[in-house]
Amino acid sequence: MLDIVIPIYDDFTALDAVGPYEVLSRVGRVRFVGVQPGPVVTDNGMLTVLAEASLADAAAPDVVVVPGGVGTRALTTDAVWLDWLRGVHATSTWTTSVCTGSLLLGAAGILDGLRATSHWLELETLRRYGAEPTGQRVVEQGKVITAAGVSAGIDMALTLAARLVGDETAKAIQLAIEYDPQPPFDAGSVQKSDPAVVERIRGAVAAREAASRERAGV
């Protein structure tokens, strides 16, 4: 059975991890892992997810899915996380990310020279890590797949499922979870949103990042 790991850390975004989990749990064994086993709090502070194993116990997964969240900023200079990512990428079949999880891949040197995506607020940050940022929802470069913000993780996971088990099975998974997006507003990208809404989100994310840095002592 495929060994799929989703590494989680304080202040990760729940849907970044749970969306891909819902898809990929149908094609392999999915484990949430952390620096140490135990509860990990998401970036809204109201949901706790259990890491069942440590990073050290997940040294050679077939697939790694790195979620994003405001907690990624503190980890872009964390040797434990970056060394682990480099190690698992060396032997993985697929290395993937959702949202600002791509910043961790970039900080680990995994995106050097590759096209990649992230949350729209952090696309230019990818350039600092040697990546070529793009606003595409899902970007596949060899065995590396990056997804844009939050909900794009489901698209990425279905793309990955197609690579792992074939298009027909991936389509069946999409139907099983009834993933047929029909949002009430056509406002899901920065290009489609009112500038006032864009600035509102910038401010809210900045406040969350500041609170996360304070909790992490950064």
Backbone bond lengths (Angstrom), bond angles and torsions (degrees), N, CA, C in turn:
res aa  C-N    CA-C-N  psi(-1)  N-CA   C-N-CA  omega(-1)  CA-C   N-CA-C  phi
1 M - - - 1.459 - - 1.520 109.62 -
2 L 1.313 116.22 139.50 1.456 120.81 178.49 1.518 111.21 -59.30
3 D 1.326 116.18 137.19 1.464 122.15 176.56 1.527 107.42 -100.84
4 I 1.321 115.70 109.68 1.465 122.41 -177.31 1.520 108.01 -115.28
5 V 1.330 117.49 126.51 1.458 119.50 179.85 1.523 110.50 -120.03
6 I 1.314 114.57 142.21 1.460 122.50 174.71 1.528 106.82 -119.98
7 P 1.328 118.35 104.86 1.459 120.21 -179.68 1.523 110.52 -76.89
8 I 1.327 116.23 131.73 1.463 120.29 -179.03 1.520 110.25 -122.70
9 Y 1.296 115.57 154.77 1.461 123.45 -173.15 1.518 107.59 -150.18
10 D 1.310 117.46 162.54 1.457 120.32 179.15 1.522 110.70 -55.93
11 D 1.330 115.77 134.63 1.465 122.98 177.99 1.522 113.44 70.85
12 F 1.352 117.36 34.54 1.465 119.40 168.56 1.531 108.23 -86.63
13 T 1.325 116.29 161.37 1.467 121.48 -179.97 1.527 109.50 -90.20
14 A 1.318 115.92 125.88 1.462 121.31 -171.73 1.529 113.04 -56.40
15 L 1.333 118.07 -50.07 1.462 119.87 -174.53 1.521 112.14 -67.44
16 D 1.341 117.00 -26.64 1.472 119.88 175.99 1.522 110.98 -56.78
17 A 1.324 115.84 -34.85 1.464 121.38 -178.44 1.526 112.35 -94.95
18 V 1.327 116.42 -43.32 1.465 120.83 -172.77 1.531 111.52 -74.38
19 G 1.340 117.72 -33.65 1.468 119.69 176.64 1.522 111.69 -59.25
20 P 1.346 118.25 -56.02 1.461 119.55 176.00 1.527 113.27 -60.63
21 Y 1.333 116.80 -36.44 1.468 119.67 177.89 1.529 110.49 -57.03
22 E 1.329 116.54 -45.12 1.462 120.68 -176.88 1.521 111.07 -60.34
23 V 1.309 117.51 -37.17 1.463 121.61 178.75 1.528 111.25 -77.26
24 L 1.329 115.93 -52.45 1.469 120.53 -169.71 1.521 113.62 -75.50
25 S 1.323 117.61 -19.32 1.469 119.59 176.32 1.521 111.18 -65.02
26 R 1.323 116.60 -13.31 1.462 121.13 178.17 1.526 112.59 -89.78
27 V 1.345 116.79 -3.65 1.466 118.65 -179.74 1.529 112.62 -124.74
28 G 1.311 117.94 -6.35 1.460 120.05 -179.32 1.511 111.56 -171.98
29 R 1.325 115.55 -177.07 1.455 121.14 177.02 1.523 108.26 -86.25
30 V 1.312 117.42 121.64 1.459 121.90 -179.09 1.518 109.31 -108.55
31 R 1.335 115.56 129.09 1.464 120.70 177.63 1.517 109.90 -122.49
32 F 1.334 115.51 137.71 1.453 120.55 167.64 1.523 107.22 -88.41
33 V 1.340 116.67 129.47 1.459 120.62 -179.31 1.524 109.34 -128.18
34 G 1.329 115.47 153.98 1.452 121.06 178.85 1.510 110.48 -141.08
35 V 1.319 116.83 -179.92 1.465 119.50 176.75 1.526 109.66 -53.63
36 Q 1.322 115.44 -42.06 1.456 122.71 172.29 1.515 108.48 -133.66
37 P 1.334 118.46 152.75 1.464 119.45 174.25 1.526 110.21 -61.77
38 G 1.321 116.28 147.53 1.450 119.85 177.04 1.512 112.29 138.13
39 P 1.343 116.25 -177.68 1.464 120.58 -176.18 1.527 112.59 -71.39
40 V 1.325 115.58 141.97 1.465 122.61 177.72 1.523 107.12 -130.70
41 V 1.325 116.54 132.51 1.465 121.77 -174.90 1.524 110.50 -95.35
42 T 1.324 115.91 134.67 1.457 121.13 179.73 1.528 110.98 -76.09
43 D 1.348 115.46 174.56 1.456 118.88 -171.54 1.518 115.19 -76.49
44 N 1.335 118.09 -5.25 1.461 117.76 171.52 1.520 111.93 -94.51
45 G 1.339 115.96 -2.54 1.456 120.84 175.71 1.513 114.83 73.27
46 M 1.331 117.70 5.72 1.465 119.73 -173.75 1.522 113.45 -117.41
47 L 1.314 117.66 -3.19 1.459 121.12 -179.00 1.518 109.37 -130.75
48 T 1.327 116.13 134.51 1.457 121.65 178.19 1.524 109.25 -117.15
49 V 1.322 116.00 133.23 1.462 122.57 178.42 1.522 107.93 -117.50
50 L 1.314 116.91 140.63 1.460 121.43 -176.39 1.528 111.19 -91.23
51 A 1.315 115.84 121.66 1.468 120.78 170.05 1.529 106.84 -81.83
52 E 1.330 117.03 118.20 1.462 119.59 -174.31 1.519 112.77 -84.72
53 A 1.325 116.65 -14.41 1.464 120.34 -178.85 1.526 108.83 -148.64
54 S 1.321 114.67 166.97 1.465 120.10 178.66 1.521 110.60 -90.29
55 L 1.321 116.23 164.96 1.466 120.15 174.93 1.526 110.42 -56.63
56 A 1.330 116.14 -40.03 1.466 120.37 -178.61 1.520 112.12 -62.58
57 D 1.343 116.95 -27.38 1.459 121.14 179.45 1.523 112.55 -85.82
58 A 1.335 116.16 1.69 1.468 120.89 179.93 1.520 108.49 -131.18
59 A 1.313 115.00 58.94 1.466 120.59 -171.91 1.522 114.14 -84.18
60 A 1.340 117.70 -16.69 1.470 118.81 -175.84 1.531 111.48 -145.71
61 P 1.337 117.90 58.19 1.469 119.33 178.49 1.531 110.98 -72.36
62 D 1.329 114.96 158.91 1.463 119.39 173.98 1.527 110.62 -72.42
63 V 1.332 115.08 -38.38 1.471 121.67 -176.59 1.521 109.14 -134.79
64 V 1.324 116.16 136.23 1.460 120.87 173.23 1.520 108.23 -123.27
65 V 1.333 115.76 134.64 1.466 122.64 179.41 1.523 107.33 -123.11
66 V 1.324 116.92 110.21 1.460 121.06 -176.36 1.530 109.46 -96.71
67 P 1.322 118.20 112.32 1.469 120.20 178.46 1.524 111.21 -78.05
68 G 1.322 115.32 162.51 1.455 120.25 176.78 1.522 111.87 -101.65
69 G 1.307 114.54 -167.51 1.455 121.80 -176.99 1.512 109.37 140.91
70 V 1.325 117.01 166.82 1.464 118.99 -177.11 1.522 112.02 -64.30
71 G 1.323 117.99 -20.20 1.456 120.87 178.81 1.511 114.56 -69.53
72 T 1.318 118.03 -12.31 1.473 120.02 -179.40 1.524 111.06 -64.77
73 R 1.332 117.51 -31.77 1.466 120.17 -175.12 1.516 111.43 -58.81
74 A 1.326 116.73 -43.23 1.467 120.11 -179.48 1.522 111.65 -68.05
75 L 1.341 117.50 -26.07 1.461 120.58 -175.10 1.525 113.59 -87.55
76 T 1.339 117.89 -10.22 1.467 119.38 -178.31 1.528 112.54 -68.32
77 T 1.323 116.83 -9.63 1.469 120.66 174.98 1.526 111.56 -123.15
78 D 1.324 116.52 14.91 1.465 121.49 -177.04 1.534 109.20 -91.56
79 A 1.316 116.54 112.49 1.468 121.41 -174.70 1.525 112.39 -61.71
80 V 1.334 117.56 -36.13 1.466 120.67 -178.93 1.529 109.97 -60.47
81 W 1.329 115.80 -48.73 1.464 119.84 -178.29 1.526 111.89 -69.34
82 L 1.318 116.77 -43.77 1.463 119.06 -176.79 1.522 111.65 -68.05
83 D 1.320 117.60 -38.91 1.469 120.22 176.84 1.525 110.76 -64.63
84 W 1.338 115.99 -40.43 1.471 119.30 178.87 1.527 110.18 -63.05
85 L 1.329 117.12 -44.79 1.465 119.72 -179.95 1.523 111.81 -61.58
86 R 1.315 116.82 -42.94 1.467 119.62 177.94 1.528 110.67 -61.52
87 G 1.320 115.41 -41.07 1.460 119.89 -178.60 1.514 112.82 -65.54
88 V 1.342 117.09 -46.39 1.466 118.78 -177.77 1.528 110.56 -71.73
89 H 1.314 116.72 -32.89 1.473 119.20 178.98 1.534 111.48 -65.20
90 A 1.313 116.27 -31.65 1.471 120.02 -178.34 1.521 111.76 -61.49
91 T 1.328 117.56 -29.34 1.464 120.57 -175.94 1.525 114.07 -118.88
92 S 1.313 118.39 -4.28 1.465 120.95 -176.36 1.523 111.01 -69.59
93 T 1.314 114.44 156.62 1.454 120.49 170.03 1.525 109.48 -83.24
94 W 1.341 115.42 -38.78 1.455 122.43 177.50 1.524 109.42 -138.21
95 T 1.332 115.80 136.07 1.461 122.33 172.77 1.520 106.95 -120.72
96 T 1.321 117.30 122.10 1.458 120.59 -172.31 1.523 110.95 -134.43
97 S 1.328 114.35 164.56 1.468 119.60 177.35 1.514 109.77 -148.08
98 V 1.314 114.50 160.62 1.458 122.72 174.70 1.520 107.87 -126.95
99 C 1.322 115.83 136.03 1.462 120.96 174.19 1.533 110.02 56.62
100 T 1.336 117.98 -132.71 1.465 120.62 -177.13 1.521 113.21 -77.73
101 G 1.322 117.05 5.70 1.467 118.63 169.11 1.518 110.51 -59.36
102 S 1.338 116.50 -26.36 1.464 119.91 178.90 1.530 111.69 -65.99
103 L 1.330 118.07 -24.28 1.464 120.02 176.51 1.521 110.12 -64.94
104 L 1.331 117.13 -35.76 1.466 119.98 177.60 1.524 110.53 -69.45
105 L 1.326 116.46 -40.60 1.467 118.46 175.45 1.529 109.93 -61.51
106 G 1.322 116.08 -41.82 1.451 119.79 178.79 1.513 112.64 -63.35
107 A 1.326 116.38 -44.36 1.464 120.98 -179.95 1.526 111.32 -63.70
108 A 1.324 116.44 -28.35 1.466 120.87 178.19 1.529 112.16 -82.88
109 G 1.331 117.41 -1.92 1.464 120.93 178.79 1.514 114.60 85.35
110 I 1.323 116.98 7.81 1.462 120.97 -174.27 1.530 112.51 -77.89
111 L 1.328 117.15 -23.15 1.467 120.46 -176.34 1.525 113.50 -100.70
112 D 1.310 117.58 7.28 1.460 120.74 -177.15 1.532 110.93 -57.61
113 G 1.330 116.43 118.85 1.458 121.39 178.63 1.515 114.79 81.51
114 L 1.337 117.89 1.95 1.462 121.16 -177.65 1.528 111.41 -103.51
115 R 1.321 115.96 151.27 1.457 120.55 167.93 1.517 107.51 -74.31
116 A 1.335 116.60 141.07 1.466 119.80 -177.09 1.521 109.74 -156.05
117 T 1.313 115.53 161.82 1.453 121.06 177.96 1.519 110.55 -129.72
118 S 1.320 115.11 172.68 1.460 122.40 -177.67 1.524 107.10 -166.36
119 H 1.321 117.25 -172.01 1.463 120.35 171.24 1.526 108.53 -60.19
120 W 1.309 117.20 145.71 1.470 120.40 -175.14 1.527 112.57 -58.63
121 L 1.321 117.85 -27.51 1.461 120.21 179.11 1.526 112.87 -68.98
122 E 1.319 117.28 -20.58 1.469 120.52 -171.76 1.530 113.93 -119.10
123 L 1.310 117.49 13.92 1.465 118.92 -177.78 1.530 111.87 -59.26
124 E 1.313 116.66 -43.68 1.461 118.32 -178.04 1.524 112.21 -70.22
125 T 1.333 116.92 -23.96 1.464 119.53 176.83 1.521 110.48 -61.82
126 L 1.331 116.65 -33.28 1.462 120.56 179.18 1.522 111.55 -58.54
127 R 1.330 116.21 -33.66 1.458 119.91 -177.65 1.527 111.20 -62.17
128 R 1.327 116.57 -31.31 1.471 120.57 179.31 1.527 111.24 -65.02
129 Y 1.312 116.02 -23.04 1.464 120.33 -179.06 1.522 111.94 -98.48
130 G 1.310 117.19 14.90 1.459 120.43 175.70 1.502 115.32 85.42
131 A 1.353 116.98 6.37 1.466 120.47 179.01 1.523 110.12 -90.19
132 E 1.322 115.19 162.08 1.454 121.36 172.88 1.524 107.86 -103.17
133 P 1.341 118.28 103.81 1.466 119.78 -174.58 1.514 112.86 -70.40
134 T 1.316 115.89 143.64 1.453 122.19 176.33 1.518 108.66 -140.83
135 G 1.315 115.94 149.29 1.457 120.70 179.91 1.517 113.85 -85.61
136 Q 1.330 118.07 9.00 1.472 120.10 177.68 1.523 111.02 -61.75
137 R 1.317 115.30 153.12 1.471 119.92 -177.25 1.525 111.38 -73.71
138 V 1.317 117.10 -38.83 1.463 122.50 177.45 1.523 107.82 -136.89
139 V 1.325 116.44 132.01 1.462 121.24 -179.26 1.526 108.95 -125.80
140 E 1.306 116.42 122.68 1.468 122.33 179.66 1.520 109.05 -109.33
141 Q 1.329 116.34 124.05 1.461 122.71 179.01 1.519 108.38 -134.11
142 G 1.317 116.32 97.50 1.455 118.77 -174.33 1.516 109.88 62.21
143 K 1.337 116.33 -126.75 1.465 119.52 -179.54 1.524 112.76 -91.81
144 V 1.337 116.51 7.42 1.466 121.13 179.76 1.528 109.39 -104.81
145 I 1.324 115.90 127.17 1.464 121.28 175.87 1.521 108.01 -125.49
146 T 1.332 116.33 125.68 1.461 120.74 175.68 1.519 109.41 -115.79
147 A 1.327 115.72 148.32 1.464 121.42 179.60 1.515 109.68 -121.43
148 A 1.316 116.07 153.11 1.453 121.82 176.28 1.539 109.26 -71.91
149 G 1.311 116.50 -159.67 1.467 119.96 -170.44 1.514 116.23 -66.59
150 V 1.307 115.53 135.99 1.463 129.15 164.47 1.538 113.79 43.63
151 S 1.336 117.77 -86.66 1.470 119.99 -174.29 1.516 112.62 -64.12
152 A 1.347 116.74 -21.46 1.469 119.83 178.71 1.523 111.96 -64.92
153 G 1.321 117.04 -15.55 1.455 120.23 177.63 1.519 112.67 -61.27
154 I 1.324 117.07 -31.10 1.466 119.71 177.71 1.523 109.93 -69.07
155 D 1.331 116.90 -41.87 1.466 120.86 176.59 1.529 110.47 -60.82
156 M 1.324 115.42 -44.13 1.462 119.57 179.09 1.521 110.74 -61.28
157 A 1.336 116.61 -44.47 1.460 120.31 -177.00 1.528 111.20 -65.13
158 L 1.313 117.63 -36.61 1.462 120.11 176.42 1.524 111.18 -68.88
159 T 1.336 116.66 -38.02 1.465 120.57 174.25 1.519 110.22 -60.43
160 L 1.329 116.02 -45.21 1.460 121.21 178.97 1.520 111.34 -65.00
161 A 1.331 116.99 -42.00 1.471 120.39 178.37 1.522 110.64 -58.63
162 A 1.334 116.63 -38.97 1.471 119.75 178.19 1.525 111.14 -62.79
163 R 1.333 116.51 -37.68 1.469 119.60 178.28 1.527 110.97 -69.51
164 L 1.322 116.30 -34.05 1.462 120.73 -175.51 1.526 113.21 -81.11
165 V 1.334 116.42 -42.35 1.469 119.29 -172.06 1.524 113.63 -129.01
166 G 1.323 117.99 4.78 1.456 120.49 176.16 1.519 113.20 99.30
167 D 1.327 114.66 154.97 1.459 120.94 -175.94 1.525 113.02 -60.86
168 E 1.327 116.98 -41.92 1.463 119.17 -174.79 1.522 111.40 -64.67
169 T 1.330 116.53 -40.62 1.466 119.17 178.06 1.523 110.53 -68.52
170 A 1.327 116.60 -38.61 1.467 119.53 177.37 1.530 110.64 -62.59
171 K 1.316 116.60 -39.65 1.468 120.02 176.55 1.528 110.75 -63.38
172 A 1.330 116.02 -39.31 1.462 119.78 178.67 1.528 110.70 -64.28
173 I 1.328 116.80 -39.34 1.466 120.28 177.14 1.526 109.98 -63.60
174 Q 1.330 116.31 -42.83 1.465 119.63 179.33 1.519 110.80 -59.52
175 L 1.326 116.30 -40.75 1.464 119.53 177.84 1.520 111.07 -69.18
176 A 1.320 117.21 -39.59 1.461 120.80 -178.91 1.528 111.62 -60.02
177 I 1.330 116.54 -38.18 1.469 119.20 179.56 1.535 111.28 -93.23
178 E 1.342 115.41 4.42 1.468 123.10 179.50 1.531 110.86 48.85
179 Y 1.321 114.39 51.06 1.462 119.85 178.43 1.515 108.65 -85.94
180 D 1.308 115.45 93.92 1.465 123.20 -176.62 1.522 107.48 -139.19
181 P 1.339 117.15 71.02 1.469 121.17 -169.85 1.531 113.54 -57.16
182 Q 1.307 115.46 128.23 1.460 122.74 175.18 1.535 106.98 -141.36
183 P 1.332 117.34 70.14 1.465 120.73 -173.28 1.525 112.24 -63.52
184 P 1.328 116.18 149.87 1.465 119.57 -178.55 1.524 113.28 -71.14
185 F 1.332 116.93 -18.60 1.463 120.90 -179.59 1.527 109.95 -130.71
186 D 1.302 116.60 145.74 1.461 121.45 175.03 1.527 107.22 -92.90
187 A 1.339 115.45 67.47 1.461 121.20 -173.30 1.524 111.11 -138.43
188 G 1.337 116.47 28.54 1.453 120.15 -172.97 1.506 115.65 -89.55
189 S 1.332 117.26 6.65 1.459 119.94 174.84 1.516 108.67 -137.65
190 V 1.323 115.21 159.09 1.460 118.92 -178.08 1.520 110.88 -63.61
191 Q 1.322 117.74 -30.69 1.463 121.64 -179.43 1.533 111.67 -67.59
192 K 1.325 117.13 -26.45 1.460 121.35 -176.29 1.524 113.55 -97.68
193 S 1.326 117.39 -6.51 1.460 120.83 -172.24 1.524 112.44 -98.09
194 D 1.311 114.85 152.96 1.454 121.39 175.65 1.531 109.16 -64.09
195 P 1.336 118.62 138.14 1.466 120.66 -179.72 1.526 113.70 -54.37
196 A 1.316 117.17 -33.17 1.463 119.87 179.21 1.527 110.84 -66.05
197 V 1.330 116.41 -36.58 1.461 120.66 177.92 1.525 110.12 -68.92
198 V 1.326 116.31 -40.30 1.466 120.87 178.40 1.523 110.01 -59.11
199 E 1.329 116.95 -46.44 1.463 120.18 180.00 1.522 111.60 -66.96
200 R 1.313 116.72 -33.94 1.470 120.16 176.45 1.522 110.60 -60.70
201 I 1.329 116.44 -42.50 1.461 121.03 179.58 1.525 110.60 -68.80
202 R 1.324 116.65 -41.21 1.471 118.95 176.94 1.528 110.87 -55.80
203 G 1.319 116.40 -45.74 1.456 120.28 -179.37 1.513 112.92 -65.31
204 A 1.342 115.83 -41.68 1.466 119.81 -179.38 1.522 111.57 -65.25
205 V 1.334 116.62 -41.65 1.463 120.63 179.68 1.525 110.25 -67.79
206 A 1.318 117.26 -41.01 1.466 120.38 178.25 1.525 111.19 -60.20
207 A 1.333 116.33 -39.67 1.462 120.08 179.09 1.523 111.07 -66.49
208 R 1.324 116.52 -40.84 1.468 120.06 178.12 1.524 111.32 -65.83
209 E 1.329 116.07 -39.46 1.461 119.57 179.19 1.533 110.64 -64.25
210 A 1.330 116.48 -41.60 1.464 119.84 179.27 1.520 110.98 -63.25
211 A 1.333 116.74 -41.19 1.459 120.26 178.62 1.528 110.93 -66.09
212 S 1.326 116.90 -39.04 1.461 121.18 178.79 1.529 110.82 -64.22
213 R 1.333 116.89 -44.19 1.465 120.26 178.89 1.528 111.17 -62.35
214 E 1.322 115.43 -38.41 1.468 119.19 178.96 1.530 110.54 -64.66
215 R 1.336 116.82 -43.06 1.471 119.90 178.89 1.507 111.52 -64.41
216 A 1.347 115.80 -35.27 1.464 119.91 -178.72 1.512 112.51 -83.45
217 G 1.319 116.70 -7.44 1.460 120.42 -179.63 1.506 113.49 72.38
218 V 1.351 115.34 28.37 1.470 120.12 -179.46 1.521 110.17 -95.16
